[in-house]
Amino acid sequence: MHNSDIEVIIVGAGPVGLTLACELRLASIRVTILERRPQRSAHSRALTIHGRTLEMLGLRGLDQRFVALGTSLSSGHYAGLDTRLDFSGFDTPHPYTLFLPQNTTERLLEERLLEDGVAIVRGALVEQTQQDDDGVTVAGTHDGAPFCLRARYLIGTDGARSLVRQQAGIAFDGVAATCSMLMGDVRLRHPPASPMLSLTNAAGSLMIVPLEQGRYRVITLNARRPQVAAAEAATVEELSQASTAIADYDFGLHDASWLSRFNDETRLARRYRQGRVFLAGDAAHIHMPAGGQGMNVGMQDAMNLGWKLAGVLKGYAPDSLLDSYHAERHPVGVSLQHNTLAQTAMLTRFDAHTLALRATISDMLAQPDVNRALASELSGFGVRYPISLGSDASAGSADWIGRRVPDWLLRLADGTAVGIHELLHAGKWLQLVVGNAAHTAQPYRFDAAWLTSLTIKPGCQPLAGIKSLLIRPDGYADHAV
Ligand SMILES: Cc1cc2nc3c(=O)[nH]c(=O)nc-3n(C[C@H](O)[C@H](O)[C@H](O)COP(=O)(O)OP(=O)(O)OC[C@H]3O[C@@H](n4cnc5c(N)ncnc54)[C@H](O)[C@@H]3O)c2cc1C
């Protein structure tokens, strides 16, 4: 392995590291991804891709690659309650969740990287990281041989036990595990009548979700054995006994392609940035995988960090822009921690009080506003960044700052119709000037080479009343005038 002027080292080629590498390559940043595994994991792990993540992939023209291979569903679960979250009403090309195994997601991201000529360095175990005023040093072994690399920045996307986080001395605050769930990707001799099943009662909780090729993901928490040591081997028999006890029905589990245990340990990195070191994904936040959020939030961390890091490395933006990564994404991590802890409380206790609480919250979810609020949070559509980064927006409309901009159809000055998201494919800022308005956006703090400026014809209804709109590379409005 050679140290040929690397600008960014990413440790960990999970979905988050891969997303970040795609973003950096889009800006022609020299990036190296180090991954200890010799091959991509074969396990399905995360199945749910939420609408906002798909939309973000769409901001780079990649969404259809994922949609073509997955199965969409316009609702999702919250704590496995009977009333489901409804995603169908969001103003987006993707008002649904997409079921796609994580190994396929990783493959598609890796293929995108290869198109840009970036290969993951597999079999590279990172053992030591250090930073100084000029850069970072990363050392370890690659296929057994030692290596030592230098770069300007280091990103830890190395998962829950992140070495990068530990060696940067970043605290990982939170709560220890209280229970362990058992899961298996199996075949069923007697599948449930409805392909998705979610049950919680005094015997425990059970979830069954269809996978590809006649397989099902079965997850159980057995009320009689809520805590099992991680080291205890998982078996189909144990999964079968637990699911039969909860459903009072034998689904005929057999032929497991993957069995595993996971728990509800919940932690959040105190800082997402420590000098030249950044954390994203599971390295920054872990929690019970309830509502399918960890990978999604991590990929959105990566989308937030990528263009900022590229802007600073290209000289378009000051270093201070990088501080906004923690300022914007840490609060999202706090919300993630809260909602998964709340779901865990309802998913892992089976006394009469908790079952009554479940019924009450399920009833409340039938109210559209309540349903919409939680659906916004879990889907990622509700994320908003409250501070303008591009300029002094004091003269602009506060309504727009940090709002997600949907893929509205615009008519350009030459009459061409185009969706806003397509205009962001290059990963630059976008300034839309309506009609003959002068360029009324506030003075732009970043280099103009990082900006696409277009005049659009008046008449796009959602933009009525504004003269210009400045949109960040990740599709959030910076501000409007
Ligand atoms: C059963 C289950 C179901 C889930 N379902 C969903 C879901 O539906 N939706 C969702 O959004 N999330 C879900 N999640 C969570 C999701 O799987 C994780 O949030 C996601 O994998 C995090 O991605 P990551 O890239 O941050 O980390 P990881 O996927 O953990 O990748 C980290 C990578 O870093 C590498 N690495 C670690 N240390 C080193 C080192 N020292 N040197 C080199 N490489 C290193 C690892 O080998 C690994 O490849 C689920 C999790 C589980 C367990």
PDBQT file of the ligand as one rigid body, heavy atoms in Angstrom, charges set to zero:
ROOT
HETATM    1  C1  LIG A 501     -30.395  -7.250  12.923  1.00  0.00    +0.000 C 
HETATM    2  C2  LIG A 501     -30.131  -5.851  12.488  1.00  0.00    +0.000 A 
HETATM    3  C3  LIG A 501     -31.046  -5.213  11.658  1.00  0.00    +0.000 A 
HETATM    4  C4  LIG A 501     -30.819  -3.915  11.255  1.00  0.00    +0.000 A 
HETATM    5  N1  LIG A 501     -31.739  -3.323  10.440  1.00  0.00    +0.000 NA
HETATM    6  C5  LIG A 501     -31.538  -2.049  10.037  1.00  0.00    +0.000 A 
HETATM    7  C6  LIG A 501     -32.436  -1.446   9.113  1.00  0.00    +0.000 A 
HETATM    8  O1  LIG A 501     -33.402  -2.063   8.651  1.00  0.00    +0.000 OA
HETATM    9  N2  LIG A 501     -32.193  -0.161   8.718  1.00  0.00    +0.000 N 
HETATM   10  C7  LIG A 501     -31.131   0.550   9.211  1.00  0.00    +0.000 A 
HETATM   11  O2  LIG A 501     -30.986   1.730   8.864  1.00  0.00    +0.000 OA
HETATM   12  N3  LIG A 501     -30.244  -0.025  10.056  1.00  0.00    +0.000 NA
HETATM   13  C8  LIG A 501     -30.407  -1.289  10.472  1.00  0.00    +0.000 A 
HETATM   14  N4  LIG A 501     -29.493  -1.897  11.276  1.00  0.00    +0.000 N 
HETATM   15  C9  LIG A 501     -28.283  -1.158  11.671  1.00  0.00    +0.000 C 
HETATM   16  C10 LIG A 501     -27.238  -1.175  10.547  1.00  0.00    +0.000 C 
HETATM   17  O3  LIG A 501     -26.901  -2.509  10.207  1.00  0.00    +0.000 OA
HETATM   18  C11 LIG A 501     -25.995  -0.400  10.987  1.00  0.00    +0.000 C 
HETATM   19  O4  LIG A 501     -26.424   0.842  11.504  1.00  0.00    +0.000 OA
HETATM   20  C12 LIG A 501     -25.037  -0.178   9.824  1.00  0.00    +0.000 C 
HETATM   21  O5  LIG A 501     -24.395  -1.367   9.459  1.00  0.00    +0.000 OA
HETATM   22  C13 LIG A 501     -23.971   0.829  10.218  1.00  0.00    +0.000 C 
HETATM   23  O6  LIG A 501     -23.124   1.017   9.127  1.00  0.00    +0.000 OA
HETATM   24  P1  LIG A 501     -21.637   1.531   9.352  1.00  0.00    +0.000 P 
HETATM   25  O7  LIG A 501     -21.041   1.652   7.984  1.00  0.00    +0.000 OA
HETATM   26  O8  LIG A 501     -21.636   2.705  10.253  1.00  0.00    +0.000 OA
HETATM   27  O9  LIG A 501     -20.910   0.385  10.191  1.00  0.00    +0.000 OA
HETATM   28  P2  LIG A 501     -20.681  -1.157   9.847  1.00  0.00    +0.000 P 
HETATM   29  O10 LIG A 501     -21.702  -1.644   8.898  1.00  0.00    +0.000 OA
HETATM   30  O11 LIG A 501     -20.550  -1.840  11.156  1.00  0.00    +0.000 OA
HETATM   31  O12 LIG A 501     -19.297  -1.156   9.091  1.00  0.00    +0.000 OA
HETATM   32  C14 LIG A 501     -18.093  -0.912   9.773  1.00  0.00    +0.000 C 
HETATM   33  C15 LIG A 501     -16.965  -1.521   8.969  1.00  0.00    +0.000 C 
HETATM   34  O13 LIG A 501     -15.723  -1.153   9.571  1.00  0.00    +0.000 OA
HETATM   35  C16 LIG A 501     -14.848  -2.260   9.524  1.00  0.00    +0.000 C 
HETATM   36  N5  LIG A 501     -13.865  -2.079  10.586  1.00  0.00    +0.000 N 
HETATM   37  C17 LIG A 501     -14.090  -2.019  11.912  1.00  0.00    +0.000 A 
HETATM   38  N6  LIG A 501     -12.934  -1.830  12.585  1.00  0.00    +0.000 NA
HETATM   39  C18 LIG A 501     -11.945  -1.758  11.646  1.00  0.00    +0.000 A 
HETATM   40  C19 LIG A 501     -10.537  -1.579  11.726  1.00  0.00    +0.000 A 
HETATM   41  N7  LIG A 501      -9.912  -1.409  12.901  1.00  0.00    +0.000 N 
HETATM   42  N8  LIG A 501      -9.824  -1.562  10.577  1.00  0.00    +0.000 NA
HETATM   43  C20 LIG A 501     -10.449  -1.704   9.364  1.00  0.00    +0.000 A 
HETATM   44  N9  LIG A 501     -11.795  -1.895   9.252  1.00  0.00    +0.000 NA
HETATM   45  C21 LIG A 501     -12.530  -1.915  10.379  1.00  0.00    +0.000 A 
HETATM   46  C22 LIG A 501     -15.773  -3.456   9.754  1.00  0.00    +0.000 C 
HETATM   47  O14 LIG A 501     -15.203  -4.653   9.280  1.00  0.00    +0.000 OA
HETATM   48  C23 LIG A 501     -17.010  -3.048   8.968  1.00  0.00    +0.000 C 
HETATM   49  O15 LIG A 501     -16.991  -3.519   7.646  1.00  0.00    +0.000 OA
HETATM   50  C24 LIG A 501     -29.674  -3.217  11.697  1.00  0.00    +0.000 A 
HETATM   51  C25 LIG A 501     -28.753  -3.859  12.516  1.00  0.00    +0.000 A 
HETATM   52  C26 LIG A 501     -28.975  -5.170  12.903  1.00  0.00    +0.000 A 
HETATM   53  C27 LIG A 501     -27.970  -5.837  13.779  1.00  0.00    +0.000 C 
ENDROOT
TORSDOF 0
